[in-house]
Amino acid sequence: MTAGELAEHFPVSKPTMSAHFSVLREADLVEPVKHANTITYHLKLSVLEDALMAFAETLGIGRSPARRESSTAAMSGLGRPGDRND
């Protein structure tokens, strides 16, 4: 969609939308493609999927209980005696 098409769906100003597009570009979540005077934004699904999977793993979704426990311990920096944190 173009910036104008996307802006129609949100009650925000054009400068605010522009700032959001800038953040999305910096995060490599969208790819802007310029056609003459129009920019069309394409969502990079693979990057979004990676971000969602990392978020899901943080919440322990889709992992076995043992892996969730070790992941939680590693994230807390505490671990269990004898655990390796590499």
KENU-653374 format. One line per 10 residues: their letters; for each residue x negated, y negated, z of N, C-alpha, C. Coordinates in pm, whole numbers, plus 32768, in hexadecimal, padded with zeros to 4 digits. Example, Ala and Ser with C-alpha at 12.3 -4.5 7.8 and 13.67 -1.06 7.14 Angstrom:
AS) 7AD9:8239:830C:7B32:81C2:830C:7AD8:814A:830C | 7AFB:80E1:82C4:7AA9:806A:82CA:7AF6:7FFD:8313
This chain:
MTAGELAEHF) 7FAD:8076:8000:8000:8000:8000:7FA8:7F83:8000 | 7FE0:7F19:7FD1:7F98:7E99:7FD6:7FAD:7E5D:8061 | 7F5D:7DF7:8080:7F6B:7DB4:8101:7FF8:7D7A:8110 | 802D:7D40:80A6:80B3:7D07:80AB:811E:7D70:80C5 | 8111:7DE3:8083:8171:7E51:8097:816C:7E84:8128 | 80F4:7E90:815D:80E6:7EBE:81E7:8119:7E55:8249 | 8100:7DD7:822D:812B:7D6B:8286:81C3:7D65:8293 | 820B:7D90:822C:829D:7D90:8232:82D3:7DE9:82A1 | 8283:7E49:82CD:82AF:7EA9:8332:828E:7E80:83C1 | 8248:7E10:83D3:821D:7DE7:8458:823A:7D53:846F
PVSKPTMSAH) 826B:7D30:84E6:828C:7CA5:8504:8212:7C57:8537 | 81A8:7C51:84E5:812F:7C09:850C:8106:7BAA:849C | 80B1:7B4A:84BE:8084:7AE8:845C:801D:7B25:83FD | 8008:7AE3:838D:7FA4:7B12:832C:7F17:7B14:8368 | 7EEF:7AAE:83B6:7E69:7AB6:83F3:7E5B:7B2D:8451 | 7EC5:7B4F:8498:7EC1:7BC3:84F1:7EB1:7C43:84A0 | 7EFE:7C4E:8433:7EF1:7CC4:83DC:7E65:7CCD:83A4 | 7E2D:7C5D:837A:7DA6:7C5A:8343:7D41:7C8C:83AA | 7D53:7C63:8426:7CF8:7C90:8490:7D04:7D27:84A4 | 7D7E:7D5B:849E:7D91:7DEC:84AC:7D51:7E37:8438
FSVLREADLV) 7D60:7E04:83BE:7D22:7E44:834A:7C8A:7E45:835A | 7C53:7DDA:838F:7BC3:7DD2:83A4:7B95:7E40:8404 | 7BDF:7E53:8470:7BBC:7EBB:84D2:7BC7:7F45:8492 | 7C31:7F5C:8444:7C43:7FDE:8402:7BD4:7FF9:839E | 7BA7:7F91:8355:7B37:7FA2:82F6:7AB7:7FC3:8342 | 7A9C:7F79:83AE:7A23:7F91:83FD:7A21:801E:8437 | 7A96:8051:845C:7AA0:80D8:8493:7AA0:8141:8425 | 7A9A:8116:83A8:7A99:816D:8333:7B18:81C2:8329 | 7B89:8189:8359:7C09:81CF:8352:7C57:81AF:82D4 | 7C37:813F:8295:7C79:811C:8217:7C10:80F6:81AF
EPVKHANTIT) 7C37:8107:8132:7BE0:80E0:80C3:7C2A:8078:8071 | 7BF7:7FFD:8070:7C36:7F96:801E:7C0A:7FA4:7F8C | 7C69:7FA0:7F30:7C4C:7FA8:7EA0:7C85:7F2C:7E5F | 7C2E:7EDE:7E21:7C59:7E5F:7DE5:7C81:7E75:7D53 | 7CF8:7E43:7D31:7D2C:7E44:7CA8:7D50:7DB4:7C86 | 7CFE:7D73:7C36:7D12:7CE5:7C15:7D17:7C94:7C96 | 7D8A:7C5A:7CB7:7D96:7C08:7D30:7DD8:7C51:7DA4 | 7DED:7CD2:7D97:7E34:7D21:7DFB:7DD9:7D8A:7E37 | 7DE2:7D99:7EB9:7D97:7E03:7EFE:7DFC:7E6A:7F2E | 7DE4:7EE7:7F09:7E37:7F56:7F36:7DE7:7FA4:7F9D
YHLKLSVLED) 7E25:7FC0:800F:7DE1:8008:807A:7E0A:809B:8075 | 7DA6:80F1:8076:7DBB:8181:8074:7D8B:81BA:80FA | 7DDF:8208:813C:7DBD:8246:81BA:7D5D:82BA:81A0 | 7CF0:82BE:81EA:7C90:832C:81DF:7CBB:839A:8240 | 7D06:83F9:820B:7D41:8461:8260:7CD9:84B5:82A8 | 7C69:84D4:8267:7C05:8529:82A8:7BCD:84E4:8324 | 7BB8:8462:831E:7B85:8419:8392:7BEF:8416:83FF | 7C6C:8400:83D8:7CDA:8400:8439:7CE9:8489:847A | 7CDF:84F3:842B:7CE9:857A:8461:7C7B:8594:84C6 | 7C00:8569:84A7:7B91:857B:8503:7BAA:8531:8586
ALMAFAETLG) 7BDC:84B6:857D:7BF9:8467:85F4:7C66:84A9:8647 | 7CCF:84DA:8605:7D3C:851D:864E:7D0D:859D:868F | 7CB9:85E9:864B:7C85:8665:8685:7C2E:8647:8700 | 7BDB:85E0:86F8:7B88:85BB:876B:7BDF:8590:87DF | 7C48:8544:87C2:7CA6:8519:882A:7CEC:8592:8867 | 7D19:85EE:8814:7D5D:8666:8845:7D00:86B9:889C | 7C83:86C5:8874:7C23:8711:88C3:7C09:86CF:8949 | 7C0A:864A:894C:7BFA:8602:89C9:7C6A:8624:8A2A | 7CE2:8636:89F3:7D55:865B:8A45:7D5D:86F1:8A5F | 7D07:873E:8A1E:7D07:87CF:8A31:7D6F:8815:89DD
IGRSPARRES) 7DA1:87D4:8978:7E06:8810:8921:7DC1:8869:88BA | 7DF2:88E4:88AB:7DBC:893C:8844:7D3E:8986:886C | 7D1C:8982:88EA:7CA6:89CA:8918:7CCD:8A2E:8983 | 7C7B:8A93:8994:7C95:8AF6:89FD:7C7A:8AB6:8A86 | 7CB7:8AEA:8AF1:7CA1:8AB1:8B77:7C0E:8AAE:8B9E | 7BC2:8B15:8B7D:7B34:8B19:8BA1:7AE7:8AA9:8B5A | 7B06:8A93:8ADB:7AC1:8A28:8A92:7AEC:89A0:8AC6 | 7B6D:8992:8AED:7B9D:8915:8B24:7B53:88F5:8BA6 | 7B42:895B:8BFB:7AFF:8947:8C7A:7A6F:891B:8C66 | 7A27:895F:8C0C:799C:893A:8BF5:7992:88B1:8BB4
STAAMSGLGR) 79F0:8890:8B5C:79F1:880D:8B1C:7A0B:879F:8B82 | 7A6A:87B8:8BDC:7A8C:8756:8C43:7A16:8743:8CA1 | 79D5:87AF:8CC7:7962:87A5:8D20:78F0:875A:8CDD | 78D8:8774:8C5E:786D:872F:8C16:788C:869A:8C09 | 790B:867B:8BF1:7931:85EF:8BE2:7925:85A5:8C67 | 793F:85E8:8CD7:7937:85A6:8D59:78A6:8594:8D85 | 784B:85E0:8D47:77BE:85D6:8D6A:779B:8628:8DE6 | 77FF:866C:8E1F:77E6:86B8:8E98:77BE:8747:8E7A | 780C:878A:8E2A:77F1:8815:8E08:77F8:886D:8E81 | 77DC:88EC:8E6A:77D7:894E:8ED8:7746:8976:8EEA
PGDRND) 7722:89A5:8F5F:7698:89D4:8F71:7676:8A3D:8F07 | 7605:8A2A:8EC8:75DA:8A8A:8E63:7607:8A67:8DD6 | 7664:8A08:8DC7:7691:89DF:8D42:7626:898C:8CFE | 7620:899D:8C7B:75C5:894B:8C2B:7616:88DC:8BED | 75E0:8865:8BE9:7626:87F3:8BAE:75E0:87C3:8B30 | 75C4:8820:8AD4:7586:87F6:8A56:75DE:880F:89E2
